[in-house]
Amino acid sequence: MTQAPSKKTEDRVTVNSPVWQKLEQIAEQFNLSVSKLLENIANGQLKVVGVQGNLEILSDGDIANFFIWLGAQTNVEINAYKLQKLLYYAQAWHLGIYGTPLFKSDFQAWVHGPIIPA
């Protein structure tokens, strides 16, 4: 799994990845910060609707880095098991909604749940 460079400061984490760049572009369209955009989506004020053809395949590392960033923003601990399960559910939802994989990695069934081997 590749890791995007990140830097933790007192109250924010900076992540340089395609997922983050895409979130910044979307937030700009609504004249919002990324944090406010995610908050509005979580509160149901904005609805996420998939548009076929506007999708790109990201790496599992890009998605993992997003979940790590989101955990840091919301003060939620993300351990290795939780991260693997979040990746699994993100892939499943993306396949269910769009019919295409979010990333190319394959999961293996392990004792404690789905895993993307390193």
N, C-alpha and C positions, 0 to 999 in steps of 0.2 A: 504494500500500500504506500503510495507516495504521499508526502506531507507538504503542504504549502507552507511557506515561511509565515510564522505568526509572531506577534510581539504583544505581550500583555503589559498594559499600563495600569494605573490605579483603577480606572473605571471603564476601560474598553479594551477589546481585543481586535487587532488588525489582522485580517486574513486576506491573502492575495491568491484568489482562485477564480476559475471561470464561473462558479456558482455565485460567489460574492459579486463579481462584476455584473452578472445578469440581474441580481437583486438590486444593485445600485441603479442600473438602467431603468428597471421597472419603477423603483421608488421615485426617480427623477420625473417620470411621466405623471406621477400623482403629486409632485412637489412635496414629498415626504422624505424623512430619513429612513434608512432600512429598518431600524428598530421600530419606528412608528408604523411602517408598512406591515411588518410582521404582527405587531400588536393589533392593527385594524383587521387583519385576516383572522387572527385568533379570536377576536371579539365578534366576528361575523359582519363587520362593517364593510369589508371588501370580500368578494367571492372569487376564488381561483377557478378559472375555466380553461380547460386544455384546448389548444388549437393545433390540430395536426399540421405537420409541415414546418412548424416553428420550433421543432425540438432538435436538440443535439445530444449525442451520447457523451456523457461525462465519465470520468474514472471513478472507481469506488473510493479512491483517496479524496477526490473533490467533494463527494457527498459526505464522507466521514469528517472532513475538515469543517464542513458546514454544520454538522451536528455538534461537533466540539465547540465551535463558535457560539452556536445557539445555546448550548448548555452553560457556557461562560456568561452569556448575556442574561440568562434567566436564573443564574445561581443553582443549576441542576447538575449534580455530579454525573458524568458520563464515564462509566468504566468500560473495560473491553467487552464484556458480555452484552451490556446494554447497547454499545455501539454496533456490534454485530447484528443484534436484533433490529435496531433501527434501520440499518442498511437493508436487511431482509424485507422489512415492511415497506420501506420506500420503494424497493424494486417491485414488490408485489402490487402496490397501489399504482405505480407507473404502468406496469403491464396491464392491470385491470382497466385503467382509465384510457390510456393511449394505445395499448396493444403493442408497444415496443419497449425494450428494456431501457432502464435509466442508465445503466452501465453494463459493461461486457463481462464482468467477472461472474464465475459460477460459484454457487454455494455448495457446501457439503453438509450432510446431516451428522452432527456430533451429539454426544450425550446431553450437553447443556443447551442445545439449539443449533440453528444454522450458523455456519462459519465460512468466511472467505479465507482460504489458507494463504499465508504470506508467501 
